[in-house]
Amino acid sequence: MTPELDTAIRQALAGKVIKPCEGCGHHQWDIVELVAAPVINIAPAVVYRDGSPASSIPMLLLACANCGLFRHYSAVRLGLIQPAVK
């Protein structure tokens, strides 16, 4: 991950990641990576603006710095990736 991307992620998360870890109650989260989860639904809920199904959902993966529990956040909603337009 580039320093620029790390900074952009931290700015996007500022004020949004405020709840403690559901697993252990810890408040510190580590940035793991930007990931894309494949969409395998027969009737996809995620579609492009023209109605065609999306093949993946871009997400930011965080891990609790204490117990390692993962959290996923929408990379589009955080403004890290532009929404798919087809």
Secondary structure, DSSP 8 states (H G I E B T S, - for coil): --HHHHHHHHHHHTTT--S--TTT----EEEEEEEEEE---SS-S-B-TTS-B-SEEEEEEEEETTT--EEEEETTTTTSS-----
